[in-house]
């Protein structure tokens, strides 16, 4: 069974530029999550999708971050414009459904904002 | 507010020695708890989980964890550490109504000395 795929693995940009990350969850997983992991901290949930609908985006900085999952499968997370404090690893995870399900994580995208 | 605390930022253990990583949670009811491991440049891999029932749970790679309600703890143990166990370990839990949001601790970095 293929795992959660993410691309790119690394990205370096300058502040005020825009960047996009892509995630393809495990086949059949209805729930998709985006996390931000700042160095030295645990992952923090940014947004959760159930199929193509947003379940929770309470911690997403909506003035600069956006995410979509148009067909209920893969997803894109965008930052525009980026700030220095956005430097982090962005992790995508998926699970069969909502609630207390095991989440399967992708390898992450390491973003450096200069 | 619900939270997960990992009091040890770094731990160094000699190869072959036993290991215990601490995790405490703050929640009024019984949470669903997980231990994940993250190797450099990799996503998070689930080691084990506790939902209910037997308070001693076995996981992959020889790890086990014990849920102690009286101490609000879910410590991870391994009787004999291998050099390949060097990684970052995260305790996490679902601790809200409907168990919708996974809350992570800040992680413990395990170093294994020869």
Interface residues (C-beta under 8 A of the other chain):
Chain A: X3 X4 X9 X33 X40 X41 X42 X43 X44 X45 X48 X55 X56 X91 X93 X98 X99 X100 X102 X103 X104 X105 X106 X107 X108
Chain B: X4 X32 X34 X36 X41 X42 X43 X44 X45 X46 X49 X51 X90 X92 X94 X98 X99 X100 X101 X102 X104 X105 X106 X107
